[in-house]
Amino acid sequence: MEENIENKYVAYCDILGFSNSVINDFDKVITIYKDFRTEIDKYDFLELKISIYSDSILIIANDIIEITKAVQILLWTTLRYNWIIRGGIAYGKHWKESDENNLFIVSEALVKAVNLEKIINHPIVVISDEIDLGMEYWILEFYHTVFDLPIINYDNHNIVNPFNNYWFKSAEITINNLKDKYIDHTHKYEYLLGIIKAIKANKEFIPRIVIDYLLEQKLIEKK
């Protein structure tokens, strides 16, 4: 058993409002999942394991950037069908064993990711604070646009970037339409629109502690 234990990155994502979709339009749900599979298959360089159990999506990888890119694809695919996602990504021990009929998983990383998803009140996918991206990652923002970063810091959380250059204006239109349609859940859509507003305003998406360090080292200057 010991030889099957590895350290893995695990993303646990929950589709909000999924139950109603299953009851009211089962065929549409299958179409969306097939679409997601097609999109993931285009990125054959991603070494991932994906499992879907109704509204719960589990992604397992060896690399933090690869798993966040996969989650980005999930976010873009589902939003096209008016779904939004909440979830967590964590790192830890992961044991898996299978035979012809059964699959057994015991995962510290999954438990942590599920616990993250439970406490997040917004439709975002949060990276565990235990995962250190390193200074070299955040410095990238000074050389690239925010759309080139799969992980951004927003509202004191490191989160999977929900947007890119090709999926920004249309995403804003979709989210605004959903906000008007589902009045009881306005706050969820307003949170995503807040990220869009911050991007438009050229806000920094770097942790404050990183900015302070870079200023102290005189690697950047105050504007």
FENWOHU-V584970 format. One record per residue. N is the residue number from 0. RES is the residue in one small letter. OMEGA is omega in whole degrees, -180 to 180 (none if undefined). Layout:
N:RES:OMEGA / N:RES:OMEGA
This chain:
0:m:-177 / 1:e:-175 / 2:e:180 / 3:n:-180 / 4:i:178 / 5:e:171 / 6:n:-176 / 7:k:166 / 8:y:-179 / 9:v:173 / 10:a:174 / 11:y:-176 / 12:c:-179 / 13:d:178 / 14:i:-177 / 15:l:180 / 16:g:-174 / 17:f:-174 / 18:s:179 / 19:n:-180 / 20:s:179 / 21:v:-179 / 22:i:-171 / 23:n:-177 / 24:d:-175 / 25:f:-177 / 26:d:179 / 27:k:180 / 28:v:179 / 29:i:179 / 30:t:-179 / 31:i:180 / 32:y:178 / 33:k:178 / 34:d:177 / 35:f:179 / 36:r:179 / 37:t:-180 / 38:e:179 / 39:i:-178 / 40:d:178 / 41:k:-178 / 42:y:-173 / 43:d:178 / 44:f:180 / 45:l:179 / 46:e:-172 / 47:l:168 / 48:k:-177 / 49:i:176 / 50:s:180 / 51:i:177 / 52:y:-178 / 53:s:-177 / 54:d:-179 / 55:s:-179 / 56:i:-176 / 57:l:179 / 58:i:-176 / 59:i:-178 / 60:a:178 / 61:n:-172 / 62:d:-176 / 63:i:-179 / 64:i:180 / 65:e:-178 / 66:i:178 / 67:t:176 / 68:k:177 / 69:a:178 / 70:v:176 / 71:q:179 / 72:i:177 / 73:l:-179 / 74:l:-178 / 75:w:-179 / 76:t:-176 / 77:t:180 / 78:l:176 / 79:r:180 / 80:y:175 / 81:n:174 / 82:w:173 / 83:i:-170 / 84:i:170 / 85:r:-178 / 86:g:179 / 87:g:175 / 88:i:-179 / 89:a:-178 / 90:y:179 / 91:g:-178 / 92:k:-175 / 93:h:179 / 94:w:179 / 95:k:175 / 96:e:-177 / 97:s:171 / 98:d:-176 / 99:e:-173 / 100:n:-170 / 101:n:176 / 102:l:179 / 103:f:180 / 104:i:169 / 105:v:-170 / 106:s:173 / 107:e:-179 / 108:a:179 / 109:l:178 / 110:v:180 / 111:k:-179 / 112:a:178 / 113:v:179 / 114:n:176 / 115:l:-178 / 116:e:-177 / 117:k:-174 / 118:i:179 / 119:i:-178 / 120:n:-175 / 121:h:-179 / 122:p:180 / 123:i:175 / 124:v:-171 / 125:v:175 / 126:i:179 / 127:s:178 / 128:d:179 / 129:e:-179 / 130:i:-179 / 131:d:-178 / 132:l:179 / 133:g:-178 / 134:m:-177 / 135:e:179 / 136:y:-174 / 137:w:178 / 138:i:179 / 139:l:-177 / 140:e:180 / 141:f:-178 / 142:y:-178 / 143:h:174 / 144:t:-180 / 145:v:-178 / 146:f:179 / 147:d:-178 / 148:l:178 / 149:p:177 / 150:i:177 / 151:i:176 / 152:n:-179 / 153:y:178 / 154:d:178 / 155:n:175 / 156:h:165 / 157:n:-175 / 158:i:172 / 159:v:-180 / 160:n:-177 / 161:p:-170 / 162:f:169 / 163:n:-177 / 164:n:-175 / 165:y:-175 / 166:w:-178 / 167:f:180 / 168:k:-180 / 169:s:178 / 170:a:179 / 171:e:179 / 172:i:-180 / 173:t:-178 / 174:i:177 / 175:n:179 / 176:n:179 / 177:l:178 / 178:k:180 / 179:d:-177 / 180:k:-176 / 181:y:-174 / 182:i:-177 / 183:d:-178 / 184:h:-177 / 185:t:-175 / 186:h:179 / 187:k:-179 / 188:y:178 / 189:e:179 / 190:y:178 / 191:l:177 / 192:l:175 / 193:g:176 / 194:i:178 / 195:i:179 / 196:k:179 / 197:a:177 / 198:i:180 / 199:k:-179 / 200:a:179 / 201:n:177 / 202:k:177 / 203:e:180 / 204:f:-179 / 205:i:178 / 206:p:-178 / 207:r:-179 / 208:i:178 / 209:v:179 / 210:i:179 / 211:d:179 / 212:y:-179 / 213:l:176 / 214:l:-179 / 215:e:180 / 216:q:180 / 217:k:176 / 218:l:172 / 219:i:177 / 220:e:176 / 221:k:178 / 222:k:none
